[in-house]
Amino acid sequence: MSKEKNPSCPRVDIGGQAVMEGVMMKAPRAIAVSVRRPDKTIVTKLTPYTPITEKHKWMGWPIIRGVVNFVHMLSMGMNTLQQSTEMLGVMDEEPTKFEKWLSKKLGKGIDKIVMGTAIVLAVVLSIGLFFVIPELVARGLKALIPNQNWLVNLLSGIVRILILIGYILFCCTVPDVRRTFQYHGAEHKTVYCNENGLPLTPENAQQFSTLHPRCGTSFLLIVFVISIVMFTLVGYQGTNYFLRLGSRLLLLPLVAGISYEVLKGLAHSKGKVVEWLRWPGMQMQRLTTKEPTEKMLEVAIVSMNVALHGLPKGCKVTPEGYTVITDYRVTDPSYQPDETAAEEIPDASETDITKETSETTDAPDTLKEKAEEAKEALKEEMAEESTSLKEKAEAVKEEVKAEVEAAADTE
């Protein structure tokens, strides 16, 4: 495959996310979600996107933009996961009576209710795992080592990181989650391929790493590290558990904003020191990314191309409005179908027509010859039968004559 620079791919930061059996790619002006259905086809959906910072300039200020981006990515991530599930077309079972009743009472679709419930549970689980439990540990540590706030915050921060690692390792045991981690790797490889200006093909993308400096996994680790510093400097350090927990939750937006700036700075900087600072986050990604298959890379490439260039023309569309992609290459605007094979191999319909015409043209002569042969054969047979009858008649005549003569002699 070609590895020449591909000028059709704009050099912009493309964000992404692994979804159910697919990949979401977010370009500056569009969001594309692509999934591979059980029938092996790829369906994709393109949604125009306008950055909120264009409407509200202040949301693009440093620190604030990190908070805005954090909230936006959480919301978009949940919506994208729901969308990918719908695109798969495997969730068409009839809602239960309880689900119908709940939908009627709340005045919302059952899918929105399920997604809302999932979001609430996710938030509760996150607060429980990464704030409630670590602060309980911190409370016990303060009793053991009083007046050592920095050490208590450091140890509780390490507990948060260990809980995160344990949670990810647990998720790895679920087959569907492991496949999602493979699509996460496909997303990173495709982003690298685009950033290096190579044509987006599975062969070109496969050569790159699954570890990317702008990954959300690195962001989470940076958040946990920055939180240790912020909670020590400006957080409540008293013994009241609920005040400690509340102050940590209130500081979370500020921590997210600072962490975003750190992540962005490390991702776009070079040097040995930067590589050392990036190293922990990159290694953390080994838990959340796995080596993808070429088919997974094709899905990621479709999302990348559609996000950058729009939907290809001439493709089928499902009743739900999703574009069906049978060959990932058609999403590349520079792709030209290979016509060599078509030139070398004659068109089947033309071959059949020629053959049929030839057979039809030759048919009268063939039938005429067969008729003549049959006529000759019939003549020969009739001649043979005629001769045979004559001989039999002569024989009978002789026999009768002999019998008559014999009878006369007897008298």
ChimeraX attribute file (.defattr): number of C-alpha atoms within 10 A of each C-alpha:
attribute: neighborCount
match mode: 1-to-1
recipient: residues
	/A:1	8
	/A:2	11
	/A:3	12
	/A:4	9
	/A:5	12
	/A:6	16
	/A:7	11
	/A:8	16
	/A:9	21
	/A:10	14
	/A:11	11
	/A:12	11
	/A:13	13
	/A:14	21
	/A:15	18
	/A:16	26
	/A:17	26
	/A:18	28
	/A:19	25
	/A:20	23
	/A:21	23
	/A:22	34
	/A:23	32
	/A:24	32
	/A:25	27
	/A:26	23
	/A:27	23
	/A:28	15
	/A:29	12
	/A:30	18
	/A:31	25
	/A:32	27
	/A:33	31
	/A:34	34
	/A:35	28
	/A:36	23
	/A:37	15
	/A:38	11
	/A:39	7
	/A:40	11
	/A:41	14
	/A:42	25
	/A:43	26
	/A:44	25
	/A:45	22
	/A:46	20
	/A:47	14
	/A:48	13
	/A:49	14
	/A:50	12
	/A:51	12
	/A:52	15
	/A:53	13
	/A:54	10
	/A:55	10
	/A:56	9
	/A:57	10
	/A:58	12
	/A:59	18
	/A:60	18
	/A:61	11
	/A:62	13
	/A:63	20
	/A:64	19
	/A:65	21
	/A:66	25
	/A:67	22
	/A:68	18
	/A:69	18
	/A:70	18
	/A:71	14
	/A:72	12
	/A:73	15
	/A:74	12
	/A:75	12
	/A:76	13
	/A:77	17
	/A:78	15
	/A:79	14
	/A:80	22
	/A:81	20
	/A:82	17
	/A:83	17
	/A:84	24
	/A:85	16
	/A:86	15
	/A:87	26
	/A:88	19
	/A:89	11
	/A:90	10
	/A:91	9
	/A:92	7
	/A:93	6
	/A:94	8
	/A:95	12
	/A:96	9
	/A:97	9
	/A:98	9
	/A:99	16
	/A:100	14
	/A:101	13
	/A:102	15
	/A:103	18
	/A:104	12
	/A:105	9
	/A:106	10
	/A:107	10
	/A:108	12
	/A:109	13
	/A:110	17
	/A:111	14
	/A:112	13
	/A:113	16
	/A:114	14
	/A:115	15
	/A:116	13
	/A:117	12
	/A:118	13
	/A:119	16
	/A:120	12
	/A:121	12
	/A:122	12
	/A:123	12
	/A:124	11
	/A:125	13
	/A:126	13
	/A:127	14
	/A:128	13
	/A:129	17
	/A:130	19
	/A:131	20
	/A:132	17
	/A:133	17
	/A:134	22
	/A:135	24
	/A:136	14
	/A:137	16
	/A:138	24
	/A:139	18
	/A:140	14
	/A:141	18
	/A:142	18
	/A:143	10
	/A:144	11
	/A:145	11
	/A:146	12
	/A:147	12
	/A:148	12
	/A:149	19
	/A:150	15
	/A:151	17
	/A:152	24
	/A:153	25
	/A:154	18
	/A:155	17
	/A:156	23
	/A:157	24
	/A:158	16
	/A:159	20
	/A:160	22
	/A:161	18
	/A:162	13
	/A:163	16
	/A:164	18
	/A:165	16
	/A:166	12
	/A:167	12
	/A:168	15
	/A:169	13
	/A:170	11
	/A:171	16
	/A:172	17
	/A:173	10
	/A:174	11
	/A:175	10
	/A:176	13
	/A:177	18
	/A:178	17
	/A:179	22
	/A:180	25
	/A:181	25
	/A:182	24
	/A:183	31
	/A:184	30
	/A:185	31
	/A:186	35
	/A:187	32
	/A:188	29
	/A:189	27
	/A:190	33
	/A:191	25
	/A:192	23
	/A:193	24
	/A:194	26
	/A:195	15
	/A:196	15
	/A:197	18
	/A:198	20
	/A:199	23
	/A:200	27
	/A:201	21
	/A:202	23
	/A:203	15
	/A:204	18
	/A:205	27
	/A:206	20
	/A:207	12
	/A:208	18
	/A:209	16
	/A:210	26
	/A:211	23
	/A:212	22
	/A:213	20
	/A:214	23
	/A:215	20
	/A:216	20
	/A:217	21
	/A:218	22
	/A:219	21
	/A:220	19
	/A:221	21
	/A:222	22
	/A:223	21
	/A:224	21
	/A:225	18
	/A:226	19
	/A:227	24
	/A:228	22
	/A:229	16
	/A:230	18
	/A:231	22
	/A:232	17
	/A:233	12
	/A:234	11
	/A:235	21
	/A:236	17
	/A:237	20
	/A:238	12
	/A:239	14
	/A:240	10
	/A:241	15
	/A:242	11
	/A:243	14
	/A:244	21
	/A:245	19
	/A:246	13
	/A:247	15
	/A:248	20
	/A:249	15
	/A:250	11
	/A:251	15
	/A:252	16
	/A:253	18
	/A:254	19
	/A:255	25
	/A:256	27
	/A:257	20
	/A:258	22
	/A:259	25
	/A:260	26
	/A:261	17
	/A:262	17
	/A:263	22
	/A:264	14
	/A:265	13
	/A:266	18
	/A:267	16
	/A:268	10
	/A:269	11
	/A:270	10
	/A:271	8
	/A:272	9
	/A:273	11
	/A:274	14
	/A:275	15
	/A:276	11
	/A:277	12
	/A:278	19
	/A:279	13
	/A:280	13
	/A:281	23
	/A:282	21
	/A:283	13
	/A:284	17
	/A:285	22
	/A:286	15
	/A:287	16
	/A:288	24
	/A:289	25
	/A:290	19
	/A:291	19
	/A:292	20
	/A:293	14
	/A:294	15
	/A:295	16
	/A:296	24
	/A:297	30
	/A:298	26
	/A:299	30
	/A:300	36
	/A:301	31
	/A:302	33
	/A:303	34
	/A:304	32
	/A:305	25
	/A:306	27
	/A:307	27
	/A:308	24
	/A:309	17
	/A:310	20
	/A:311	22
	/A:312	16
	/A:313	10
	/A:314	9
	/A:315	13
	/A:316	13
	/A:317	13
	/A:318	11
	/A:319	7
	/A:320	9
	/A:321	12
	/A:322	17
	/A:323	21
	/A:324	19
	/A:325	23
	/A:326	13
	/A:327	12
	/A:328	21
	/A:329	19
	/A:330	19
	/A:331	23
	/A:332	23
	/A:333	16
	/A:334	12
	/A:335	9
	/A:336	9
	/A:337	8
	/A:338	8
	/A:339	8
	/A:340	8
	/A:341	8
	/A:342	9
	/A:343	9
	/A:344	8
	/A:345	8
	/A:346	10
	/A:347	10
	/A:348	9
	/A:349	9
	/A:350	10
	/A:351	11
	/A:352	11
	/A:353	11
	/A:354	12
	/A:355	12
	/A:356	11
	/A:357	12
	/A:358	11
	/A:359	12
	/A:360	10
	/A:361	11
	/A:362	10
	/A:363	11
	/A:364	11
	/A:365	10
	/A:366	11
	/A:367	11
	/A:368	11
	/A:369	11
	/A:370	12
	/A:371	12
	/A:372	11
	/A:373	12
	/A:374	12
	/A:375	12
	/A:376	12
	/A:377	12
	/A:378	12
	/A:379	12
	/A:380	12
	/A:381	11
	/A:382	12
	/A:383	12
	/A:384	11
	/A:385	12
	/A:386	12
	/A:387	11
	/A:388	11
	/A:389	12
	/A:390	11
	/A:391	12
	/A:392	12
	/A:393	12
	/A:394	11
	/A:395	12
	/A:396	12
	/A:397	12
	/A:398	12
	/A:399	11
	/A:400	12
	/A:401	11
	/A:402	11
	/A:403	11
	/A:404	11
	/A:405	10
	/A:406	11
	/A:407	9
	/A:408	8
	/A:409	7
	/A:410	6
	/A:411	5
